[in-house]
Structure formats: structure tokens, C-alpha cells
Amino acid sequence: MREILNIGVSHRACHLATQFYNCREELLQLSPVENDAQVFLNPTIDKISKTVSYAPRALLWDAKSGNGALGLHQYEAQGNDHFYTATTSDAPKPTNSNVQVIRTHPMIPKSQYQTALDTNSALPDLNDSNTRYWSDYAKLIYGPSNLNFLRDWYHDPENASLPDFQNLGQIKFSDFGVGQDEFIEHYSADFLEENFRWQLEKCEQLQGLNLISEIENSWGGFSSAMVSDLRDELPKATLFTWGFNQDDMITVSRPGPFSKAKFNLLCNKIRSTVYLVQESDLFFPLWSNTEISSWRQAGELCKLFDGVNSSFDLKDLNKSNSMNELKWSLQSEELSRNVVSGLEISDHDYSFFSRVPRLKNSKDHEFARCSISREKIPSEKDRNSNQFSAYEWKPSDTIPQEVAQETIYTSQLSITGQSRDVFRKWLEIVERHFRYDNDREELKDSLGTLASAYEEGFYDDEDSGDDDL
């Protein structure tokens, strides 16, 4: 088998993972079947009823209560599980009169969509207001082996990217170092030995990992520490990292007055990207549009994420590609160039790096390109080509309608000189503003090395110019 495990880190990342697995669920309904469901889904066979049920090969990380109304043991055998809906009458009655049930946060009602799924009723239309939690529209069952939660940080519905410490409204999950320390001190050993180990044992031959994470807050530090452990645990596994990047002081045309929060966001982004790029086989810098809901954005990004991963699970092994083949198609000339700065479908650009203004004397050089076409699968695969193939997209009904209309498309991935411009700009910021940071010299060396990997020919040394920062 050639299983792929997806790890979602942060609330926004869990939305993308949910949309992806909803589309996998849609494929289970089709006949004839063009994909191997077991690549991304873990099957459980009931020999008595002769049926197969599927669960996601996924590990989702979120803040406490970020799972919404989904109970950790909700769909397991019923007993005295402390799961109940928002109706008071549904709450479990203590078996001992001396036991007091304490609610640490307000109960979250089950969404109409989930209620309809559970009762096999007509599904309501989804919109921005009824999809605030990824569990509001999840179509597959996520159990204890899939779900991981921060112990002391609570989900903030008004700012899902920044969990709140102890739900006190005073300290936010906003600093790279806080996230890094959080994983190392509280979760490193348990995560690897429990849920991660459980998922690995369900794989016959792991093909690789997709890590999806926000990177400009504490989740970036959290993911960086996690990736370091994953590399130690699985040094030969292929690892793709998909990083959410919202606009910052560099990308917006009118950044407004300087603020510590804006600068910290940029600092977190620089640190997280450096760590994750160094540990990943391929790094995909996704643009995170904070002006739209997490549900809608996940639907848009799923088109790219699903488009890339659909080439890895074709049922016919002679036609299917692997994560490793995609890696080599983009890194055939130089292994150190692993940032996929070009991410396009039709006229839509998904890349954050392309939003960073070019340097004065930059060069539009393309080092490598790979296209993944979702149309007709060829009878034979050309192993010397950078053109991959996949089956037509079958979007779930949870994908926004305007995104789901185009099901035959080509994903264009490229490694370009744009990455040099980004790393050079960040290097200048570190040199100017990180004067008393302990990791200043290390970041300077890393950014300089990363930038040099994307150089072609000669450059003017005075090609920067971020005088406003």
C-alpha cells in the first residue's frame, strides 16, 4: 500500500483537511472507481455485515473547543460517555449524587448539516454563518485517534487563528516561541507514541506526509517543533508542508501605521518558514485570505490541494504517480530548491510568495515546472515527463458552488526566482530589526543560504529597498 497521512495544525488547517476528506467521501459513491480509497482513508471491514467503513488518515490539531459540537467519543459505542448536545435534557445524569458536572465553556449546538447527516435528512445549504467550525460540515467520522487538542489554550470564535490561554482573554497563541515550547514541553512524546503511532500502524507502506499549518502565529512554532520530531521518527518519509500566509507589512500596498502586532506577525512568518522549508521536501506557501470565512477559503484551497494529491492515489499503479516523483520532477536540478512559489489553476493564483513585490533587479527565472491535469487519464504514464495526470475532480457538496463548477482543470506548480526575492527581503528585515534576538545570526545565515539557491546569473547587490520597514 502507499498510504498518505495528512496532519492539520490550527483551526484554519483543519477546515482545509475537512474539505479534502469530504471530497474523498464523495469518491466512495462513484462507480467505476478511478482512485484507491485506502491511500487517504483507513478501511474497517465488518465481516458479519460484509461492509467497509472508512476513516480519515488524519491527525488534526486544534485549540480546546475548536472541534465545535463534535464529541471526542461521539460516534463510538454509547455508554456513560460525557458527550451531549446543547439540549439540557441530553446531558448525562451523574451516577453518583456527589458527582458534579462542571462545564468549562458554553456548549456548542450541533449544526443543522450534521443533524441532517445523522438523521439521513435533506442536507441544508452551507454558508459563512453555519460553517464556523470545521466539524459543522465534516462528512467522515473523526475519532480519538484523529483528534488532538491544546490543553490550556481555548478556541476563540472571533479570532480562530489565536487561541486564548485558559479562556481568560489576556494571552493569545500569537508568538512563534510560545508554540515551539508548547509542543516540546507538553506534547512531543505523547503525540508520537500515541495517536501518531496508531496511525502509522494502520499503514502497510507509508508514502509520505502532508503537513498543513498556519505559520504566522504560535501554530508556526508548534509545527516547526513537530516537524523536527517527525523527521527524527521518519527520516526517509516524503514530507510536503502547506503553509497558510496572510498578508503582512510587505505585501499590502498601504500597510498603515506601524504596530507591534503587525511586526510580530511578520517575525513569526519568517521564523516558521525558515524552519519548515529546511525540514520539508517541498514547501507550498499558500495565500490565506482573511477577508473570507475559513469554510470558503478551505473550499478554494481544496481545489489545489486535492488537485495535487489526486495524482498520488490512482487505482492503476502503472498510471499513478507518487509524492516522491513530484518532488523529483521539481527538484531534478537542485535539491535545495524546494519552495513551490508558483501555484496556479487557470487564472487563479494561490501563492503567497507571488504577492511579495519583486526586487528592483530581480529576474523572472523558472527553474522547474510540473503540471497536473485533471481530465482524461492516459493509457500509459510517461515517467520522463513533468506532466502528471489525475481523474476529474468530484467536489463534495460542502465546497462553495462557485468553486465546484470547474471540475476539469490543470494545476501548475513551479519553482522560480521569486523565492530569492522573498528571502532577500526577509534577510534585510532581520538585519535591521532583529538586533537583540538570540537567533539573529542563525536566521541571517539561513535566509542567505535559502536566497542563494534561487539565484541565476549575476545580481546587483543593491536590489532591495524596503525603506519603509
Wavefront OBJ file of the C-alpha trace (Angstrom):
o trace
v 0.000 0.000 0.000
v 1.067 3.660 -0.468
v -0.707 5.493 2.306
v -0.523 9.256 2.854
v -1.148 10.805 6.268
v -2.422 14.382 6.496
v -1.646 16.461 9.595
v -3.694 19.625 10.114
v -2.294 22.103 12.647
v -4.582 25.046 13.547
v -8.283 25.683 13.100
v -7.882 27.009 9.564
v -5.812 23.974 8.578
v -8.494 21.655 9.954
v -11.032 23.334 7.665
v -8.883 22.501 4.623
v -8.362 18.911 5.775
v -12.117 18.553 6.312
v -12.939 19.782 2.814
v -10.358 17.416 1.339
v -11.740 14.372 3.155
v -15.292 15.356 2.254
v -14.211 15.120 -1.388
v -12.667 11.707 -0.649
v -16.024 10.633 0.770
v -17.677 11.748 -2.469
v -15.419 9.392 -4.438
v -16.665 6.425 -2.400
v -20.073 6.843 -4.043
v -18.773 6.535 -7.600
v -18.626 3.600 -9.973
v -16.394 2.748 -11.748
v -13.698 3.711 -9.261
v -10.591 5.511 -10.527
v -8.826 6.033 -7.211
v -7.566 3.781 -4.438
v -9.541 4.924 -1.395
v -7.095 3.348 1.046
v -4.322 5.818 0.210
v -6.045 8.574 2.218
v -8.673 6.556 4.120
v -8.319 3.791 6.680
v -10.776 0.929 5.997
v -12.529 -1.130 8.657
v -14.179 -4.333 7.444
v -17.256 -5.736 9.169
v -17.149 -9.447 8.347
v -20.654 -10.053 9.676
v -22.455 -7.420 7.613
v -19.835 -7.621 4.849
v -19.444 -3.854 4.702
v -16.492 -1.485 4.773
v -16.366 1.818 6.642
v -13.659 4.428 6.156
v -11.979 6.889 8.498
v -9.539 9.649 7.503
v -5.819 9.002 7.701
v -5.535 12.297 9.508
v -4.220 13.901 12.661
v -5.941 17.182 13.437
v -4.646 19.693 15.993
v -6.869 22.453 17.323
v -7.422 24.530 20.422
v -9.758 23.308 23.137
v -13.388 23.530 21.912
v -12.154 24.160 18.360
v -13.922 20.940 17.383
v -17.278 22.627 17.915
v -20.102 20.238 18.784
v -18.108 17.141 17.814
v -17.525 14.955 20.862
v -14.263 13.072 21.144
v -16.103 9.749 21.550
v -19.348 10.814 19.895
v -19.591 8.029 17.342
v -18.207 5.226 19.474
v -20.350 2.700 21.331
v -22.695 4.518 23.682
v -22.199 4.134 27.395
v -21.640 6.769 30.021
v -19.685 8.911 27.573
v -19.746 12.561 28.553
v -20.914 13.720 25.145
v -24.161 15.513 24.678
v -25.733 18.211 22.572
v -26.762 21.701 23.555
v -30.075 20.483 24.908
v -30.014 20.251 28.678
v -32.130 17.089 28.651
v -29.424 15.334 26.630
v -26.796 15.824 29.312
v -25.713 12.661 31.125
v -27.092 12.202 34.605
v -24.338 11.601 37.180
v -24.467 8.047 38.507
v -23.331 9.332 41.894
v -25.223 12.124 43.615
v -21.928 13.515 44.902
v -20.568 13.992 41.372
v -20.854 17.462 39.894
v -20.534 18.033 36.135
v -18.545 21.217 35.514
v -18.779 22.991 32.173
v -15.553 24.759 31.280
v -17.084 26.645 28.344
v -20.537 27.167 26.814
v -21.954 24.182 24.980
v -21.851 24.446 21.197
v -25.002 23.282 19.401
v -24.742 20.699 16.645
v -25.088 22.241 13.191
v -28.144 21.660 11.043
v -25.919 19.978 8.472
v -24.597 17.429 10.985
v -28.080 16.818 12.340
v -29.273 16.119 8.805
v -26.390 13.698 8.231
v -27.135 11.832 11.469
v -30.852 11.535 10.689
v -30.434 10.903 6.950
v -32.479 14.012 6.182
v -32.206 16.535 3.374
v -28.960 18.472 3.696
v -29.241 22.251 4.126
v -27.217 24.689 2.062
v -23.961 25.820 3.615
v -22.905 29.420 4.046
v -20.436 31.501 6.030
v -22.625 31.656 9.123
v -23.367 27.928 9.594
v -19.808 26.664 8.992
v -17.817 28.438 11.706
v -16.395 25.116 12.940
v -14.897 22.519 10.623
v -16.943 19.847 12.390
v -20.131 21.652 11.312
v -19.838 20.085 7.860
v -17.452 17.101 8.247
v -18.873 14.065 6.424
v -16.468 11.405 7.691
v -16.152 10.314 11.309
v -13.191 11.691 13.268
v -12.469 9.723 16.422
v -9.997 9.886 19.312
v -7.163 8.607 17.107
v -7.626 11.597 14.763
v -8.156 14.440 17.217
v -5.592 16.321 19.294
v -6.233 19.437 21.366
v -4.180 22.024 23.213
v -4.681 21.619 26.964
v -4.544 25.223 28.127
v -5.496 27.197 25.022
v -9.145 27.731 24.107
v -10.625 28.374 20.688
v -11.694 31.979 20.130
v -14.674 32.025 17.716
v -13.986 35.681 16.910
v -10.326 35.061 16.059
v -9.867 31.383 15.263
v -6.154 31.772 14.484
v -5.294 32.939 18.009
v -6.426 30.595 20.807
v -6.832 32.153 24.241
v -4.837 30.943 27.261
v -7.193 29.447 29.860
v -10.025 31.332 28.161
v -9.169 34.411 30.229
v -8.936 36.914 27.374
v -5.425 38.030 28.332
v -2.793 35.957 26.487
v -3.068 34.831 22.862
v -1.363 31.984 20.991
v 0.480 34.549 18.893
v 4.232 34.030 19.308
v 6.494 31.572 17.476
v 8.484 30.702 20.596
v 5.349 30.025 22.643
v 4.143 27.478 20.107
v 7.544 25.839 19.840
v 7.842 25.463 23.611
v 4.234 24.291 23.882
v 4.822 21.292 21.645
v 8.242 20.382 23.039
v 7.230 20.616 26.706
v 3.723 19.150 26.608
v 3.054 17.042 23.515
v 6.218 15.757 21.865
v 6.478 12.318 23.487
v 2.759 11.604 23.903
v 1.849 12.595 20.345
v 4.483 10.379 18.742
v 3.802 7.400 20.994
v 0.006 7.544 20.935
v -2.054 8.938 18.048
v 0.790 9.244 15.558
v 1.948 5.699 16.307
v -1.621 4.426 15.997
v -1.964 5.957 12.530
v 1.387 4.555 11.418
v 0.408 1.059 12.497
v -2.599 1.286 10.186
v -0.284 1.818 7.205
v 1.388 -1.007 5.323
v 3.856 1.229 3.486
v 3.642 4.939 4.222
v 4.185 7.042 1.119
v 4.521 10.362 2.894
v 3.008 13.159 4.969
v 1.161 16.377 4.207
v 1.521 18.959 6.977
v -0.969 21.852 6.781
v -0.453 24.741 9.179
v -0.784 28.429 9.835
v 2.694 29.868 10.218
v 2.486 33.489 11.404
v 1.368 32.780 14.958
v 2.203 30.205 17.627
v 0.953 27.422 15.363
v 4.026 28.070 13.215
v 6.374 27.379 16.115
v 4.235 24.412 17.142
v 4.507 22.925 13.637
v 8.237 23.616 13.426
v 8.858 21.632 16.614
v 6.569 18.858 15.403
v 8.310 18.579 12.027
v 11.668 18.213 13.750
v 10.318 15.219 15.684
v 8.678 13.746 12.586
v 11.977 13.904 10.732
v 13.717 12.074 13.560
v 10.950 9.467 13.628
v 10.631 9.001 9.840
v 13.824 10.293 8.217
v 13.067 8.714 4.824
v 9.390 9.658 4.520
v 8.449 12.336 1.989
v 7.109 15.462 3.703
v 5.162 18.238 1.994
v 4.311 21.334 4.046
v 1.426 23.627 3.132
v 1.737 26.931 4.998
v -1.060 29.498 5.395
v 0.252 33.060 4.936
v -1.941 36.106 5.391
v -0.942 39.490 4.013
v 1.632 41.427 6.021
v 3.503 44.727 6.063
v 5.358 43.789 2.878
v 2.534 42.506 0.702
v -0.137 45.153 1.312
v 0.165 48.320 -0.760
v -0.865 50.531 2.175
v 0.200 48.808 5.402
v -0.991 51.667 7.594
v 0.755 52.760 10.784
v 3.412 50.507 12.272
v 2.224 48.270 15.104
v 3.868 45.635 17.240
v 1.203 43.086 16.281
v 1.858 43.558 12.554
v 5.595 43.281 13.052
v 5.263 40.171 15.249
v 3.163 38.515 12.545
v 5.976 39.081 10.058
v 8.625 37.855 12.520
v 6.654 34.667 13.178
v 6.267 34.109 9.450
v 9.995 34.457 8.821
v 10.978 32.066 11.610
v 8.334 29.469 10.770
v 9.080 29.479 7.059
v 12.823 29.059 7.595
v 12.317 26.080 9.917
v 9.665 24.394 7.784
v 11.456 24.899 4.464
v 14.619 23.362 5.871
v 12.773 20.262 7.113
v 10.356 19.729 4.199
v 10.849 18.040 0.849
v 8.515 20.580 -0.761
v 7.066 23.733 0.786
v 3.863 25.283 -0.588
v 3.353 28.931 0.565
v -0.433 29.359 0.392
v -2.063 32.768 0.487
v -4.574 32.965 3.320
v -7.332 35.454 2.527
v -8.539 36.593 5.942
v -11.373 38.602 4.371
v -13.405 35.435 3.752
v -14.549 32.663 6.085
v -12.409 29.635 6.886
v -15.014 27.394 5.227
v -14.993 29.345 1.976
v -11.229 29.665 1.873
v -10.794 25.954 2.566
v -13.084 25.232 -0.369
v -10.943 27.385 -2.654
v -7.642 25.913 -1.467
v -9.024 22.378 -1.597
v -9.152 22.695 -5.367
v -5.352 22.988 -5.419
v -4.644 20.599 -2.535
v -6.946 17.931 -3.963
v -5.584 18.534 -7.454
v -2.022 17.810 -6.357
v -2.847 14.824 -4.151
v -5.214 13.208 -6.650
v -2.218 12.200 -8.748
v -0.944 10.015 -5.878
v -3.903 7.647 -5.440
v -4.833 6.397 -8.915
v -6.100 2.840 -8.716
v -3.887 1.698 -11.597
v -0.343 1.715 -10.234
v 1.075 1.901 -13.750
v -0.607 5.282 -14.219
v -0.314 6.701 -10.720
v 2.444 8.988 -9.509
v 3.945 9.308 -6.049
v 4.867 12.156 -3.751
v 8.492 11.315 -4.383
v 8.014 11.575 -8.158
v 6.511 15.042 -7.802
v 9.425 16.025 -5.603
v 11.974 14.874 -8.170
v 10.109 16.475 -11.070
v 10.531 19.860 -9.376
v 13.986 19.291 -7.875
v 15.797 17.476 -10.661
v 18.405 20.239 -10.940
v 18.922 21.217 -7.300
v 17.589 19.588 -4.118
v 17.994 22.781 -2.096
v 15.304 24.480 -4.195
v 12.136 23.159 -2.584
v 9.799 26.172 -2.314
v 6.966 25.861 -4.834
v 6.391 29.580 -5.348
v 4.169 29.153 -8.412
v 0.723 27.751 -7.540
v -1.826 28.392 -10.271
v -5.054 26.971 -11.656
v -6.421 28.747 -14.727
v -6.260 32.443 -13.808
v -6.267 31.884 -10.045
v -3.012 32.361 -8.124
v -2.827 30.526 -4.782
v 0.731 31.531 -3.867
v 1.611 33.950 -1.102
v 5.126 34.439 -2.470
v 3.755 35.919 -5.702
v 2.156 38.691 -3.604
v 5.546 39.876 -2.339
v 6.790 42.791 -4.521
v 9.778 41.936 -6.687
v 13.191 43.423 -6.005
v 14.443 46.170 -8.315
v 16.774 43.967 -10.356
v 15.112 40.581 -9.892
v 14.859 38.014 -12.669
v 11.783 36.092 -13.770
v 13.579 32.773 -13.944
v 11.737 29.470 -13.742
v 13.862 26.569 -12.534
v 11.240 23.827 -12.822
v 7.559 23.349 -13.643
v 5.123 20.492 -13.224
v 1.507 20.346 -14.380
v -1.187 18.037 -13.004
v -4.092 17.652 -15.406
v -7.495 16.526 -14.133
v -9.059 15.304 -17.307
v -8.551 12.046 -19.146
v -6.009 9.672 -17.653
v -3.598 8.471 -20.384
v -3.259 4.772 -21.122
v 0.397 4.882 -20.082
v 2.401 7.158 -17.836
v 5.408 8.965 -19.260
v 7.933 8.690 -16.445
v 10.238 11.231 -18.088
v 7.572 13.920 -18.287
v 6.726 16.732 -15.884
v 3.078 16.388 -16.829
v 1.080 14.346 -14.326
v -2.496 13.162 -14.727
v -5.434 12.608 -12.399
v -9.148 11.877 -12.535
v -11.781 14.591 -12.834
v -12.493 16.441 -9.607
v -15.609 15.284 -7.773
v -16.208 18.100 -5.295
v -18.286 17.494 -2.205
v -21.489 19.446 -1.696
v -19.582 21.262 1.080
v -17.390 23.047 -1.487
v -18.777 26.528 -2.327
v -20.762 26.356 -5.552
v -18.690 28.953 -7.379
v -15.553 26.871 -6.737
v -17.103 23.486 -7.537
v -18.225 24.435 -11.039
v -14.847 23.771 -12.678
v -14.042 20.059 -12.328
v -11.639 19.653 -15.262
v -8.546 21.776 -14.768
v -4.751 21.769 -14.616
v -2.689 22.680 -11.552
v 0.542 24.455 -12.460
v 3.377 24.136 -9.938
v 6.685 25.915 -10.410
v 9.904 26.774 -8.617
v 11.001 30.284 -9.541
v 13.347 33.128 -8.698
v 10.517 34.774 -6.753
v 11.690 32.838 -3.692
v 15.023 34.639 -3.821
v 13.267 37.996 -3.634
v 11.222 36.911 -0.609
v 14.212 35.564 1.302
v 16.314 38.624 0.453
v 13.602 40.959 1.748
v 13.309 38.932 4.931
v 17.094 38.909 5.349
v 17.135 42.700 5.227
v 14.388 42.861 7.863
v 16.320 40.518 10.153
v 19.493 42.575 9.728
v 17.676 45.829 10.522
v 15.221 44.874 13.222
v 16.327 41.641 14.941
v 19.244 43.344 16.689
v 18.741 41.792 20.124
v 17.200 38.451 19.126
v 19.143 35.352 20.119
v 18.524 33.674 16.767
v 19.507 36.711 14.660
v 22.759 35.308 13.252
v 21.252 31.884 12.640
v 18.339 33.422 10.741
v 20.700 35.603 8.697
v 22.763 32.589 7.673
v 19.686 30.507 6.854
v 17.985 33.222 4.804
v 21.187 33.981 2.923
v 21.624 30.310 2.068
v 17.993 29.938 1.014
v 18.136 33.036 -1.195
v 21.320 31.908 -2.947
v 19.683 28.633 -4.012
v 17.288 30.581 -6.259
v 19.877 32.788 -7.966
v 20.530 32.646 -11.686
v 23.460 34.586 -13.100
v 24.651 37.870 -11.588
v 22.676 40.309 -9.437
v 23.117 43.888 -8.334
v 23.836 43.961 -4.596
v 21.534 46.955 -4.209
v 18.376 45.284 -5.439
v 16.295 45.526 -2.280
v 14.731 48.677 -0.957
v 12.260 48.223 1.876
v 12.964 51.611 3.381
v 9.512 51.784 4.923
v 10.157 48.872 7.278
l 1 2 3 4 5 6 7 8 9 10 11 12 13 14 15 16 17 18 19 20 21 22 23 24 25 26 27 28 29 30 31 32 33 34 35 36 37 38 39 40 41 42 43 44 45 46 47 48 49 50 51 52 53 54 55 56 57 58 59 60 61 62 63 64 65 66 67 68 69 70 71 72 73 74 75 76 77 78 79 80 81 82 83 84 85 86 87 88 89 90 91 92 93 94 95 96 97 98 99 100 101 102 103 104 105 106 107 108 109 110 111 112 113 114 115 116 117 118 119 120 121 122 123 124 125 126 127 128 129 130 131 132 133 134 135 136 137 138 139 140 141 142 143 144 145 146 147 148 149 150 151 152 153 154 155 156 157 158 159 160 161 162 163 164 165 166 167 168 169 170 171 172 173 174 175 176 177 178 179 180 181 182 183 184 185 186 187 188 189 190 191 192 193 194 195 196 197 198 199 200 201 202 203 204 205 206 207 208 209 210 211 212 213 214 215 216 217 218 219 220 221 222 223 224 225 226 227 228 229 230 231 232 233 234 235 236 237 238 239 240 241 242 243 244 245 246 247 248 249 250 251 252 253 254 255 256 257 258 259 260 261 262 263 264 265 266 267 268 269 270 271 272 273 274 275 276 277 278 279 280 281 282 283 284 285 286 287 288 289 290 291 292 293 294 295 296 297 298 299 300 301 302 303 304 305 306 307 308 309 310 311 312 313 314 315 316 317 318 319 320 321 322 323 324 325 326 327 328 329 330 331 332 333 334 335 336 337 338 339 340 341 342 343 344 345 346 347 348 349 350 351 352 353 354 355 356 357 358 359 360 361 362 363 364 365 366 367 368 369 370 371 372 373 374 375 376 377 378 379 380 381 382 383 384 385 386 387 388 389 390 391 392 393 394 395 396 397 398 399 400 401 402 403 404 405 406 407 408 409 410 411 412 413 414 415 416 417 418 419 420 421 422 423 424 425 426 427 428 429 430 431 432 433 434 435 436 437 438 439 440 441 442 443 444 445 446 447 448 449 450 451 452 453 454 455 456 457 458 459 460 461 462 463 464 465 466 467 468 469
